[in-house]
Amino acid sequence: MANFRSTVKDFTRIAVPYYRSEDRWAGRVLLVTVISLQLFQVWLNVRFNAWYNTFYTALQDKDWNTFIFQIGVFSLLAAFFIVSAVYQLYLQQWLQIRWRNWLTQRYLGRWLGQGTHYRMRLKGDQADNPDQRIADDIREFVDGTLNIGIAFLGSIVTLVSFVVILWTLSSTTPLMIGASSFQIPGYLVWAALIYAVIGTWVTHLVGRPLIKLNFDQQRYEADFRFSLVRLRENAEEVTLLAGEPAEEERLRDRFGWVIRNWYDIMRRRKRLTFLTAGYSQVALIFPFLVVSPVYFFGAMTLGGLMQIVSAFGQVQSALSFFVTAYTSIADWKAVLNRLSGFEASIDWAEGLDRTAPRLGFLTDGGSALLVEELAVGLPNGQEIVRLAELLPVSGNAIFIDHGLGIVTSYLHLSGVHVRTGQRVRRGTMVGAVGSTGLATGPHLHWALRTNGLLVDPLPWAEEPPGR
């Protein structure tokens, strides 16, 4: 129950804001129209159910005139059903793209605002692959919510409508076992209910692990895709450093997780498909088994039999919604969990932006960088170092970008002979050694970074062999 309440809370937090946004009236009108068309189709199914009785009774009685008339009735009902189904799909897709557009704009604004995307990297697993959250998960959330939600609503209305019909038919159709008949109020309804409850319970037991498996599969796929993109963007550096073997090993490891988790999904879905396919096939014959004795040994007409079978099938199908839609629900729940984690990471990063201490910069025209009350710590709050007093750090400094991710820095200079943005060549005088900043005497503080990593610069200063 706690998990259900958490799911409802997460869903409400993500879904409801759109219907209160600046696009709320268009969204509400489209949603109400789509739901209305779904209810209209349920009403058509009720009319089809009554049509079954008349049509098949005319076949049994070989009543040509009634047969021809009922063909016309069917054509009219079918035309209404086709038109309503087409426009329901069209308007639902329209609502999907508007809803997705609003959610995408909202998440993009929050993710890119105030450096939130950078702070989210400190959050951990819940903030992994934000590109997938925005590009894929929003689309799957909107599509799944509308498809599952509208189908679920249709199942509820279908259940209420056809339970009344099936209960009424049960009162005129006694249960026959052998040569004995029994008057059990609504026994056809109870038979459909028991059949559906057992199927739903067993399906949940078998399919529940799919939620986590689908969640993990999306994460592994995104990690693998991110590694490929990262390799493509750094292809030049990887080639120069001969890093292909290490990158290949990393890619094979990432894809190995994709394969292993996929095999787990295959095994679980195989079991679930055995259950749902068998359940659906038995459901086709089950109502005939229940009422066939009355047809063969009683006074039931063929039309009455087909009407009962149709009504029973509608009730059983409505009660078995979770059986037939369980895989889709599991996928949707995994998407909801990922979006909820993504939103929680955004909330956390935005809160960090409001509450975390900030660096203040003051300039006094001096030549050194001064630091006061600077503390450097880990994301968990553990402090690494604190500089409490005013300290001149680097003095005059020059940073040269050599390309390919290589940057050299020269600190504590007595003079700077180049300007920002100037292109320099080998042999260009860029500055003079000094003792500005935090230094005990004239010296050169030389540092080298490759792709942001500090490395030993001495091997890079050696002349290549043969020169």
Buried (B, 14 or more C-beta within 10 A) or exposed (E): EEEEEEBEEBBEBBBEEBBEBEBEEBBBEBBEBBBEBBBBBBEBBBBBBBBBBBBBBBBEEEBEEBBEBBEEBBEEBEEBBEEBBEEBEEBBBBBBEBBBBBBBEBBEEBBEEEEBBEBBEBBEEBBBBBEBBBEBBBBBBBBBBBBBBBBBBBBEBBBEBBBEBBBEBBEEBBBBEEEEBEEEEBBBBBBBBEBBEEBBEBBEEBBBBBBBBBBBBBBBBBBBBBBEEBBEEBEEBBEEBEBEEEBEEBBEEBBEBBEEBBEBBEEBBEEBEEBBEEBBEEBEEBBBEBBBBBBEEEEBBBBBBBBBBBBBBBBBBBBBBBBBBBBBBBBBBBBBBBBBBBBBBBBBBBEBBEEEEEEEEEEEEEBBBBBEEEEEEEEEEEEEEEEEEEBBBBBBBBEBEEEEBBBBBBBBBBEBEBEEEEEEEEEEEBBEEBBBBBBEEEEEBEBBBBEEEEEEEEEEEEEEEEE
